[in-house]
Amino acid sequence: MTGLARSTPGRLSLLALLLIVVSLLVGAVTALSVQRRSQALEALGDRNEPLAFAAQEVYRAMADADATAAGAFLSGGVESAALRQRYEADVAKAAAALSAATSEITRSPELTPALSTLSGHLPVYTGLVETARAHNRQGNPVGAAYLREASTLMHSRMLPAARELYRVETANVVRDLEDAGSLPWLELLLGAVALAALVFAQRYLTRRTNRVFNPGLVVATALTAVSLLWVLTASLLVVHNTSASRNEATLVDLLAQARIATLTARGGETLTLVARGSGAEYEKVYVDADRALGDLLGRARDLAGTPLSAESADHHERWRQAHRLVREADDRGDYAAAVRAALGPGAATAFGELESDLVEAIGSARAELTDAIGRARAALRGVVPAVVALALLAAAASTFGLWQRLKEYR
């Protein structure tokens, strides 16, 4: 065995075996890596990003339902049909989005407590709102107490659980983008090693046979180089598009938080009036949410390519001015004027316009995000079968090239 290894035919046989192993190993590792990256992008586009949006929708719908219920309560015994329809739509959307998030609980078991809290308390919340609504229609003051209890349940238990749901799902999207957007350094290194092994084999044959080129090894080298360049090019495209995706994901997150802050501020504004003189805690909710909203809008506008309209700042400022009028009327004891200011063209219109700005911007940013993920997925399309085929052909070409030399020793 030692003598065979020392002979030229034995060395050529070992060299052929080495090149076959290297070609197939590099091809398998690279194909598995590309497949993993492709599956991560597929899961990101088809499941993770929609789940993050569903989590956002749970929070948004619940916050809006709370604000809308308070607004409907303020409208008096005969509540606005539009507000009633909006509240019912919010509850339905929250339930649907919650169902979508629950279907993926096996992927994020840490969300079980949050999902259980939301599923268990949503019917309790809606029951309290319906009780408050029934008493309000009959003119019973106790209706306000039921609405405050419902809002307390929403803000103390349900919204924190919805916030945790949104945080985890958004973190999943960011993590998947980072995983998919990292360069495959190991695969590129292995590809370079395979090329080096082929170059070494050709130099060895040149010294042993005095032939400058071995056709089989030249073809194997070309095939390996094509595979390496293909993987490198596809990876760079994936990195570029996932980088754009991360920017869009950041923008979507900022806009979603801004919309949630908008709804939270609106809920605080209306619930302050529902409390009729004892709503200092709700006014603080408005103040804190409004401050956060101003910061989030500023950060979103500063991002390059933001779809947020320039009018959003004006709408926010108009709402602030209208809120000051609401508070002035309420503080001087003119409750009816305060309610009219809160539900009329001033505060309600500015709030609605700002929310419309955010809805449109979130839609545009999500479209850009999904497009960027789609482009990243397209860059990897066909790479796995190509890498496998090129690895097999390179192994076959190496074997053929060395077999031609081995025949000379028979």
Order of alpha helices (4+ residues) and beta strands (2+ residues): alpha-alpha-alpha-alpha-alpha-alpha-alpha-alpha-alpha-alpha-alpha-alpha-alpha-alpha
